[in-house]
Amino acid sequence: MRTVTLGMNVSLDGYVATDDGGLDWVFPNFSPELMASTQQVLGGLDTVLMGRKNYEGQAESWANADGPIAEVMNGVQKVVFSKTLERASWVNSTLATAAPEDEIPRLKALPGGPIGASGGAAFAQYLSSHGLIDEYRLTVHPVVLGSGLPLFTTRIAFDLVDAVEYPNGVTVRTLRPKAGDAAGETRASGA
C-alpha cells in the first residue's frame, strides 16, 4: 500500500506561516543543498494532495515557471480537496470526488508510488487529526515567529525516522506517528 507523507516548512515554534499567511521567513533558508534535497523528494512522488488555498498558490507559482522544481510540480499528479473549487485547471490536476477520509485510503490502495501532501495549515491539520498521514517531513527553519498558523493543534507523539542538519541551521526531520497515535487515540493518556 502506498504511503502519504506530509511535507511542510515549520518555524522553531511550530508555525507554518505568519498570521497573514506569509512565508517570507522560509525562502532565505533554502540553500542549494536544501533545494536539491527538496527536488529529489518531490521528484520521487507519484501524487501530491493539496487543499484549495495551497493549490491556488502553487498553481500561480509553478504553472508557467521554469526550472527543476517547476518541472517536477507541473509533471506530478495533483489531487485537490475543495468544497468550493469547480475545476482544477493546472496541468495534471484533478478534484477529489470524496472527503479526504474516504478518498485518501482509496488512492493509497491504487498502484503507484509515494503520495505527498502539501499544506496549508488547515488542510494539514485536517489530515493529521483524521490519521491520514503516515509520515511527516518537516523542514524546521531557525526562526521563531511568535505567532502564526500552527501546524498542529492537538498533541501527537512521534518516532524519529531521520534527521538531516544543514549548515544554515535548517533541520529536516522525518517523523512517523507512534502506533495508535496517528489520529489521537492515545493523546489523552499521555503516551
C-alpha positions in Angstrom: 0.0 0.0 0.0 1.2 3.5 -0.8 2.1 5.9 2.0 1.2 9.6 2.5 4.0 11.9 3.6 3.2 15.5 4.6 5.9 17.9 3.7 5.9 21.3 5.4 8.2 24.2 6.3 7.9 24.9 10.0 9.3 27.6 12.4 11.1 26.5 15.6 7.9 27.4 17.5 5.7 25.2 15.2 4.1 27.7 12.8 3.8 27.1 9.1 3.0 30.7 8.2 2.7 34.1 9.8 -0.7 35.3 11.0 -1.4 36.7 7.5 -0.2 33.6 5.7 3.3 35.0 4.9 6.2 32.7 4.1 8.9 35.3 3.7 10.8 33.6 6.7 11.2 30.4 4.7 12.9 31.4 1.5 16.2 32.9 2.9 17.0 29.5 4.4 16.7 27.5 1.1 20.4 26.7 0.5 21.4 25.0 -2.7 21.8 21.7 -0.7 18.3 22.0 0.7 16.8 22.9 -2.7 18.5 19.8 -4.2 17.1 17.6 -1.4 13.6 19.0 -1.8 13.8 18.5 -5.6 14.8 14.9 -5.1 12.0 14.2 -2.6 9.4 15.9 -4.8 10.7 14.0 -7.9 10.1 10.7 -6.1 6.4 11.4 -5.6 3.7 9.9 -7.8 0.9 12.1 -6.5 0.5 15.2 -4.4 -2.5 16.0 -2.3 -3.5 19.7 -1.8 -6.1 21.8 -0.2 -7.7 24.6 -2.3 -5.7 27.5 -0.9 -2.4 25.8 -1.4 -3.4 24.5 -4.8 -4.2 28.0 -6.0 -0.9 29.4 -4.6 1.2 26.6 -6.1 -0.6 26.8 -9.5 0.1 30.5 -9.6 3.8 30.0 -8.7 4.6 26.9 -10.8 2.3 26.6 -13.8 4.3 29.0 -16.1 7.6 28.8 -14.3 10.9 27.2 -15.5 13.5 25.2 -13.6 13.8 21.8 -12.0 11.2 22.2 -9.2 8.7 23.7 -11.6 9.2 20.8 -13.9 8.5 18.3 -11.1 5.5 20.3 -9.8 4.0 20.6 -13.2 4.6 16.9 -14.0 3.3 15.3 -10.8 -0.3 14.2 -10.5 -2.1 16.6 -8.1 -5.4 15.8 -6.3 -7.1 18.8 -4.9 -9.6 18.8 -2.0 -12.0 21.6 -2.1 -15.7 22.3 -1.3 -15.7 25.5 -3.5 -13.4 24.9 -6.4 -15.3 24.0 -9.6 -12.4 22.8 -11.6 -8.7 22.2 -11.4 -7.1 23.8 -14.4 -3.4 23.3 -13.6 -1.9 20.5 -15.7 -2.1 17.0 -14.1 -4.6 18.2 -11.5 -8.0 16.6 -10.6 -10.6 17.5 -8.0 -11.1 14.8 -5.3 -14.5 13.2 -5.6 -14.9 12.5 -1.9 -13.8 13.7 1.5 -10.2 13.1 2.4 -11.0 10.4 4.9 -12.7 8.4 2.0 -10.6 9.5 -1.0 -7.1 9.1 0.6 -7.5 5.4 1.6 -8.8 4.7 -2.0 -5.8 6.5 -3.5 -3.4 4.6 -1.2 -4.8 1.3 -2.4 -4.2 2.1 -6.1 -0.9 1.0 -7.7 1.7 3.7 -7.9 4.5 5.4 -6.0 4.6 7.5 -2.8 1.9 10.2 -2.2 2.9 13.6 -0.9 0.7 16.0 0.9 1.2 19.7 1.0 -0.4 22.2 3.3 -1.9 25.0 4.0 -2.2 24.8 7.7 -6.0 23.9 7.8 -5.6 21.1 5.3 -2.6 19.7 7.1 -4.4 19.9 10.4 -7.4 18.1 9.0 -5.4 15.3 7.5 -3.4 15.0 10.8 -6.5 14.9 13.0 -8.1 12.2 10.9 -5.0 10.0 10.9 -4.4 10.2 7.2 -0.7 11.0 7.3 1.8 8.1 7.5 4.9 10.2 7.7 5.8 13.9 8.3 8.8 15.5 6.6 9.2 18.8 8.5 11.7 21.3 7.3 12.4 23.2 10.5 13.8 26.7 10.0 15.9 28.5 12.6 13.4 31.3 13.2 10.8 31.9 15.9 7.6 33.6 14.6 5.9 34.1 18.0 2.5 33.7 16.4 1.0 32.5 13.2 -0.7 29.5 11.7 0.2 26.4 13.7 0.9 23.0 12.0 -0.6 21.1 15.0 -3.5 22.0 17.2 -3.6 18.7 19.1 -0.9 16.5 20.7 0.7 13.7 18.6 3.6 11.5 19.7 6.2 10.7 17.0 9.0 8.3 16.3 12.0 10.0 14.6 12.9 8.2 11.4 15.6 10.6 10.1 17.1 14.0 10.7 19.3 15.9 8.4 21.0 19.1 9.5 22.2 21.9 7.2 25.0 24.4 7.9 22.5 27.3 7.9 20.6 25.8 10.8 17.7 24.2 8.9 16.9 20.6 10.1 14.7 18.3 8.0 13.0 15.8 10.4 11.2 12.8 9.1 8.7 11.5 11.7 6.1 8.8 12.0 3.1 9.0 14.4 3.6 6.4 17.2 1.5 3.4 16.7 -2.0 4.1 18.0 -1.5 7.8 17.9 -2.0 8.7 14.3 -5.5 10.1 14.9 -5.1 10.9 18.6 -6.2 7.6 20.2 -3.5 7.7 22.9 -3.1 11.5 23.2 -5.3 11.8 26.2 -3.5 9.1 28.1 -0.2 11.0 27.9 1.6 8.4 25.7 
